[in-house]
Amino acid sequence: MHNIYPVEILSLSLRAKGMGLYSLIQSAAGTVQQYGIAVGFEKIGYKLWVVYIIYNTIQLGLSYFCFPETSALSLEEIDSVFETPGVKPVKMSLDIKKARKEHDRLEAEVALHGTPVV
């Protein structure tokens, strides 16, 4: 899934360059991990898994708090989340979801009662 996120958030004009940079960073990290794991096992043994667990936990926390949620947003909304200057993307994505939920609630009230109940 981590390969999908950069494609989803980059605008069309930046997608090729962004994915090229992403691929370079992923390849470098994979190379370091591939060749460094033998040294790690040699130095600290099975405790290397503790290092991986801590690293992945930190990465999960940072992803949860720093990456905007894009699962229910349209492409235009995602574009506005990342391309609007001076706006925090996480806050904007949450505001869009909140506005959509309120809009759906009002539509349901109109369908039920004919007018929105305030």
C-alpha positions, 0 to 999 in steps of 0.5 A: 500500500505504501507505493500507492500513497505517493501516486495518490497525493502527487499532482499529474505534473509532479507524479513522474518526478515524485515517483522517481524520487520515491523509487530512489529512496526506497531502493537505497533503504532496501539496499541498506537493509539487505546488506546491513542486516547481516552486520546487525545480526553479527553485532546484536543478534536476535535483538535486531528484531527489537530495533525493527519493532521500535522503528516500525512503531515510530513510523506507524505513529508518524504516519497516523499523525502526519499523513492526511487521510485520503480514503474517501476523498475525490481526486479534486479534493485530494488535490486541494488538500495538498496544493492549497498554500498555507493550509495544513493537509491533515487538518484540511482533509479532516475538515473536508470529511466533517463537511461531507458528513454534515452535508450528508446529514442535511440531505437525509433530513431534507429527504425525510422532512422536506426541509433541514432541521436546524 
